[in-house]
Amino acid sequence: MSFCSGLWVPFQFLPKVVRAIARVLPPYHLSQLGLGIFGAGQHESAIGHWEVLIAFTLICLGIARIGFQRDLEKMYG
């Protein structure tokens, strides 16, 4: 996930397909927020990066909750 997000290879040197995938992965947005502090990012809105990170977190929390509920039903149901 970190390679596809451009953490190990500069983002502009990645193939177009990988760059498209990178835009939905959390490490890309975290790195852009970090690089933005120094003015070296892609010069995109920080709010957009935060929105993607929050959305990814909520999706993962939802999946974890579904798994937890299924586990509880197997144990006590």
C-alpha positions as CSV (number, residue, x, y, z in Angstrom):
1,M,0.0,0.0,0.0
2,S,2.8,2.4,0.8
3,F,4.6,1.7,-2.6
4,C,1.4,2.3,-4.5
5,S,0.9,5.6,-2.6
6,G,4.2,7.0,-3.8
7,L,6.0,6.9,-0.4
8,W,9.0,5.0,-1.8
9,V,9.0,6.2,-5.4
10,P,8.1,9.8,-6.3
11,F,4.4,10.0,-7.2
12,Q,5.0,11.6,-10.6
13,F,7.2,8.6,-11.7
14,L,4.5,6.0,-10.9
15,P,2.5,4.6,-13.8
16,K,-0.9,6.3,-14.4
17,V,-2.8,3.2,-13.2
18,V,-0.9,3.2,-9.9
19,R,-1.4,6.9,-9.5
20,A,-5.2,6.5,-9.9
21,I,-5.1,3.7,-7.2
22,A,-3.0,5.9,-4.9
23,R,-5.6,8.6,-4.7
24,V,-7.9,6.3,-2.7
25,L,-5.2,4.9,-0.3
26,P,-4.6,6.5,3.1
27,P,-0.8,6.7,2.9
28,Y,-1.0,8.9,-0.1
29,H,-3.2,11.4,1.7
30,L,-1.1,11.3,4.9
31,S,2.1,11.9,2.8
32,Q,0.4,14.8,1.0
33,L,-0.6,16.4,4.3
34,G,3.0,16.0,5.6
35,L,4.6,17.3,2.4
36,G,2.1,20.2,2.3
37,I,3.6,21.4,5.6
38,F,6.9,22.0,3.7
39,G,5.2,23.2,0.5
40,A,6.4,20.1,-1.4
41,G,3.0,18.3,-1.9
42,Q,0.8,18.2,-4.9
43,H,-0.7,21.6,-3.9
44,E,-4.2,20.1,-3.3
45,S,-6.7,21.1,-0.6
46,A,-5.8,19.7,2.8
47,I,-9.5,19.4,3.5
48,G,-9.9,16.9,0.7
49,H,-7.1,14.8,2.2
50,W,-8.7,14.9,5.6
51,E,-12.1,13.9,4.1
52,V,-10.6,10.8,2.4
53,L,-8.8,9.8,5.6
54,I,-12.0,10.2,7.7
55,A,-14.1,8.3,5.1
56,F,-11.5,5.5,5.1
57,T,-11.6,5.3,8.9
58,L,-15.4,5.2,9.0
59,I,-15.5,2.5,6.4
60,C,-13.0,0.4,8.4
61,L,-14.9,1.0,11.6
62,G,-18.1,-0.1,9.9
63,I,-16.5,-3.3,8.7
64,A,-15.0,-4.0,12.1
65,R,-18.4,-3.4,13.8
66,I,-20.1,-5.8,11.4
67,G,-17.5,-8.4,12.2
68,F,-17.8,-7.8,15.9
69,Q,-21.6,-8.2,15.7
70,R,-21.3,-11.4,13.8
71,D,-18.8,-12.7,16.4
72,L,-21.1,-11.8,19.3
73,E,-24.1,-13.6,17.6
74,K,-22.0,-16.8,17.2
75,M,-20.9,-16.6,20.8
76,Y,-24.1,-15.7,22.5
77,G,-26.8,-16.3,19.8
